[in-house]
Amino acid sequence: MTTPPRRLRLALSFILLFTGITLHAQDQVKMPLERGFCLHSSLLGEDRTGTISLPDSYGEAGDSQRYPVLILLDGAAHFQLTQQAVTALGALQNNDPKIADPIIVAIDNVDRERDFTVTKIQTLRPNTMGGGRKFLGFIETELLPYLDATYRTRPYRILVGHSLGGLLAVNAYLDPDSVFDAYMALDPSIWWEPDQMADKVAALQPASCRKRIYLATANQGPQRHARNKLRHDALVALIRKICGEACPIQLEYFPDENHRSVPRAAISKGLHFLFLAVDSGRIP
């Protein structure tokens, strides 16, 4: 067999070396395990779909750890942002087994106005508003049991929503029967029901006061900004008045983010508050 010229031998050696390094690097980086789901809801009378992202360590041999569950509303819009934030959170926690990365469950939208609002507003056109309680029932009695039966979950559940989804997260927090342990409301649309919101806060139960909630306020521009910020400030002040100053609630204002961009800046900070800033003994 003819020996390849020296230049060709060097080129082949470089290719093999580079390929070996690349393959080794790929072996070292564990990509999140993602899978879609389709679950028929008897409560909603329809199929609901979404994406599940399992932590990097979930597929490792011998891994018996159980993981918190993060339910993400507007799943398609915020899934990648939340994945990136969770990855950064994992780097900060230094593999502390007491605070595991969550299983992310991103739910696809069907009808936001129906699913994310618990009260109906009269409009000139017909609308489907006011189905939020039923949608929460789907999550609590159908989706979560499915996740518990299929994956190694632990009893620490987070609900994350933006805009109308943030409104639903606030309503879930105020519900004494809510099964969630922590909530993130990103620029929540509490203008939807200002009068009912005050009544719900006034009826807050001690169990809800002990739960953690993170709220983010965006800068909505000169015409709407002041009203939006004042509503959020007043809501948090009222919760603190009812629950006491020690209640685990955080409100953060993002002057450089608008209503659409605020999830990009706030999700990671919210997760930090809900996980790293909490005494790990509180998480089962």
Buried (B, 14 or more C-beta within 10 A) or exposed (E): EEEEEEEEEEEEEEEEEEEEEEEEEEEEEEEBBEEEBEBEBEBBEEEBBBBBBBBBBBEEEEEEBBBBBBBBBBBBBBBEBBBEBBBBBBEEBEEEEEBBBBBBBBBBBBBBBBBBBBBBEEEEEEBEBBBBBBBBBBBBEBBBEEBBEEBBBBEBBBBBBBBBBBBBBBBBBBBEEBBBBBBBBBBBBBEBBEEBBBEBBEEBEEEBBEBBBBBBBBBBEEEEBEEBBEBBBBBBEBBBEBBEEEBBBBBBBBEEBEBEBBBBBBBBBBBBBBBEEBEEEEBE
